[in-house]
Amino acid sequence: MGSTILGFGHSVPRLRVGNAELEAKLSLESGWIERRTGIVERRWASEDEALSDLAVAAGAMALERSGVAPEAVALVLLATSTPDHLLPPSAPLVAHRLNLGGAGAVDMAGACAGFLYALTFADASVQAHGAPVLVIAGNILSRRINFAERDTAVIFADAAGAVVVGPTQRRDTGVLGVTLESDARYYDAIKIAGGGSRKPFVDGMSASETKMQMRDGGTVFRQAVEMLARTSDATLEAAGRVIDEVDLWVPHQANARIIASSQARLGIASSKVLTSVRDYGNSSAGTIPLTMSLHADRFKPGDQVLLSAVGAGLTGGAMLYGL
């Protein structure tokens, strides 16, 4: 028994935040953000929206498109760095609101690569048990933006994407090859310092300790491109494929420059690259399933899809997935 993606879903907040608004707020010249990132606008959640709200909406769309009955879902994997609360996890609430009965549900914190890790586990679960798994990835990063740090303030956004993974008897489906990797030499390159057991939240904690921080953006850029290319090459080799056999490539939507540099390293045709960063920004783990759902009409049975991501940690990887 193999696995395959049966349905895609996504959810984004209604509020659109254009570059002009941010450039005025950050005293940047007109056009600076698009030139540096390729982003034109992003979505930010309203004060009354939580991550679980986006996750439920994305999951409901994926279930409806898949035709899988909610009670058939055995497991919910929620990849997020911004759960509703530090405790309890948000996945059980999402499962309850989707009427999934007693399905297992767990949060996964894999930063920008969280969806790849969750999809890897979902594939294994479906093959072992023959029951559908709902994978959701999303974040509300607008609550963690540090406006004193313009390089990160202009890219982060809010969104969620979802896929329903189910069993199939077709050959060459599911995870055909995967390479998951980490490199803690750059552990502190992207971080939110406060809120964990190392530095718990306390009254009077500075904004810089509770918001996103990035150290040495140039190094982050180079290492991200290197990891994306290296793990993608290793994944294709493990699957016995070459880049020309890939039908579509869906990279993490970090920014347009990282995507373009990685594309050049891989040598994949532009017609095979799916993106959403221009209109939706960077929602970390949510970007790959969001992009897949937005381009759902591009996918067909038999396609071999390369997924690549790298994020804080550094943690990342690549996957070749057969539809």
URJO-V456688 format. One record per residue. N is the residue number from 1. SS is DSSP state (@ for helix, = for strand, . for the rest). D_CENTER is the distance of its C-alpha to the mean C-alpha in whole Angstrom. Layout:
N/SS/D_CENTER ; N/SS/D_CENTER
This chain:
1/./27 ; 2/=/24 ; 3/=/20 ; 4/=/19 ; 5/=/16 ; 6/=/18 ; 7/=/17 ; 8/=/14 ; 9/=/13 ; 10/=/11 ; 11/=/13 ; 12/./13 ; 13/./16 ; 14/./19 ; 15/=/20 ; 16/=/20 ; 17/=/20 ; 18/=/21 ; 19/@/22 ; 20/@/26 ; 21/@/25 ; 22/@/23 ; 23/@/26 ; 24/@/29 ; 25/@/27 ; 26/./26 ; 27/./30 ; 28/./28 ; 29/./30 ; 30/./29 ; 31/./26 ; 32/@/25 ; 33/@/21 ; 34/@/21 ; 35/@/23 ; 36/@/21 ; 37/@/17 ; 38/./18 ; 39/./17 ; 40/./19 ; 41/=/18 ; 42/=/15 ; 43/=/15 ; 44/=/16 ; 45/./17 ; 46/./21 ; 47/./22 ; 48/./23 ; 49/./19 ; 50/./17 ; 51/@/14 ; 52/@/15 ; 53/@/17 ; 54/@/13 ; 55/@/12 ; 56/@/16 ; 57/@/16 ; 58/@/13 ; 59/@/14 ; 60/@/18 ; 61/@/17 ; 62/@/16 ; 63/@/19 ; 64/@/21 ; 65/@/20 ; 66/@/20 ; 67/./24 ; 68/./23 ; 69/./25 ; 70/@/23 ; 71/@/26 ; 72/@/25 ; 73/./21 ; 74/./22 ; 75/=/19 ; 76/=/16 ; 77/=/13 ; 78/=/11 ; 79/=/8 ; 80/./8 ; 81/./10 ; 82/./12 ; 83/./14 ; 84/./17 ; 85/./19 ; 86/./20 ; 87/./22 ; 88/./22 ; 89/./18 ; 90/./17 ; 91/@/16 ; 92/@/20 ; 93/@/20 ; 94/@/18 ; 95/@/19 ; 96/@/23 ; 97/@/22 ; 98/./21 ; 99/./24 ; 100/./23 ; 101/./26 ; 102/./26 ; 103/./23 ; 104/=/21 ; 105/=/18 ; 106/=/16 ; 107/=/14 ; 108/=/12 ; 109/./11 ; 110/./9 ; 111/@/8 ; 112/@/5 ; 113/@/6 ; 114/@/6 ; 115/@/5 ; 116/@/8 ; 117/@/10 ; 118/@/10 ; 119/@/11 ; 120/@/13 ; 121/@/15 ; 122/@/15 ; 123/@/17 ; 124/@/19 ; 125/@/20 ; 126/@/21 ; 127/@/23 ; 128/@/25 ; 129/@/25 ; 130/./25 ; 131/./23 ; 132/./20 ; 133/=/17 ; 134/=/15 ; 135/=/11 ; 136/=/9 ; 137/=/6 ; 138/=/6 ; 139/=/9 ; 140/=/12 ; 141/@/12 ; 142/@/15 ; 143/@/17 ; 144/@/16 ; 145/./17 ; 146/./20 ; 147/./23 ; 148/./25 ; 149/./22 ; 150/@/22 ; 151/@/19 ; 152/@/17 ; 153/@/18 ; 154/./18 ; 155/./14 ; 156/=/12 ; 157/./11 ; 158/=/11 ; 159/=/9 ; 160/=/8 ; 161/=/8 ; 162/=/10 ; 163/=/12 ; 164/=/15 ; 165/=/16 ; 166/=/20 ; 167/=/23 ; 168/=/25 ; 169/./28 ; 170/./27 ; 171/./27 ; 172/./24 ; 173/./21 ; 174/=/18 ; 175/=/17 ; 176/=/20 ; 177/=/19 ; 178/=/16 ; 179/=/16 ; 180/=/15 ; 181/=/16 ; 182/=/16 ; 183/./19 ; 184/@/20 ; 185/@/22 ; 186/@/20 ; 187/./19 ; 188/./20 ; 189/./19 ; 190/=/16 ; 191/=/17 ; 192/./18 ; 193/./21 ; 194/./23 ; 195/./22 ; 196/./22 ; 197/./25 ; 198/./26 ; 199/./26 ; 200/./26 ; 201/./26 ; 202/./30 ; 203/./32 ; 204/./32 ; 205/./29 ; 206/./28 ; 207/@/25 ; 208/@/24 ; 209/@/24 ; 210/@/22 ; 211/./19 ; 212/./17 ; 213/=/19 ; 214/=/19 ; 215/./21 ; 216/./23 ; 217/@/20 ; 218/@/22 ; 219/@/21 ; 220/@/18 ; 221/@/18 ; 222/@/20 ; 223/@/18 ; 224/@/15 ; 225/@/16 ; 226/@/19 ; 227/@/16 ; 228/@/14 ; 229/@/17 ; 230/@/19 ; 231/@/17 ; 232/@/16 ; 233/@/20 ; 234/@/21 ; 235/@/19 ; 236/@/21 ; 237/@/24 ; 238/@/23 ; 239/@/23 ; 240/./26 ; 241/./24 ; 242/./25 ; 243/@/22 ; 244/@/25 ; 245/@/24 ; 246/./20 ; 247/./20 ; 248/=/17 ; 249/=/14 ; 250/=/10 ; 251/=/9 ; 252/./6 ; 253/./8 ; 254/./10 ; 255/./13 ; 256/@/15 ; 257/@/17 ; 258/@/15 ; 259/@/14 ; 260/@/18 ; 261/@/19 ; 262/@/17 ; 263/@/18 ; 264/@/22 ; 265/@/21 ; 266/@/20 ; 267/./23 ; 268/./21 ; 269/./22 ; 270/@/21 ; 271/@/21 ; 272/@/19 ; 273/=/16 ; 274/./14 ; 275/./12 ; 276/./12 ; 277/@/12 ; 278/@/15 ; 279/@/15 ; 280/@/12 ; 281/./11 ; 282/=/9 ; 283/./7 ; 284/./5 ; 285/./2 ; 286/@/3 ; 287/@/4 ; 288/@/5 ; 289/@/6 ; 290/@/8 ; 291/@/9 ; 292/@/10 ; 293/@/12 ; 294/@/13 ; 295/./15 ; 296/@/16 ; 297/@/19 ; 298/@/19 ; 299/./18 ; 300/./21 ; 301/./23 ; 302/./23 ; 303/./21 ; 304/=/19 ; 305/=/15 ; 306/=/14 ; 307/=/10 ; 308/=/10 ; 309/=/8 ; 310/=/10 ; 311/=/10 ; 312/./12 ; 313/./15 ; 314/./15 ; 315/=/12 ; 316/=/11 ; 317/=/12 ; 318/=/12 ; 319/=/13 ; 320/=/16 ; 321/=/16 ; 322/=/19 ; 323/./19
